[in-house]
């Protein structure tokens, strides 16, 4: 593991959905297992799709946390602590 990198836990889409709700994201649409959410941030309106599967793939989790962190001025480490 690289210095400064975090080992990502196994996280369900439902758990991620609850975190984003606490951060102020609102559900705008759901189709099947995909929930679209949005929030107005300092960078404009941020939209994200959460896939509510049993466990998210590590790459998917990394990407989603990076994008949400950037738009909310939070690091991935801070978001992981909030899970």
CORJO-V33808 format. One record per backbone hydrogen bond with DSSP energy under -1.0 kcal/mol. CO is the residue of the C=O (numbers start at 1). NH is the residue of the N-H. If there is no record, write none. Layout:
# CORJO-V33808
[[CO & NH] [CO & NH]]
This chain:
# CORJO-V33808
[[2 & 5] [11 & 56] [12 & 16] [13 & 17] [14 & 18] [15 & 19] [16 & 20] [17 & 21] [18 & 22] [19 & 23] [20 & 25] [21 & 24] [26 & 38] [29 & 36] [31 & 34] [33 & 52] [34 & 31] [35 & 50] [36 & 28] [36 & 29] [37 & 48] [38 & 26] [39 & 46] [41 & 44] [44 & 41] [46 & 39] [48 & 37] [50 & 35] [51 & 53] [53 & 13] [57 & 61] [58 & 62] [59 & 63] [60 & 64] [61 & 65] [62 & 66] [63 & 67] [64 & 68] [65 & 69] [66 & 70] [67 & 71] [68 & 72] [69 & 74] [75 & 79] [76 & 80] [77 & 81] [78 & 82]]
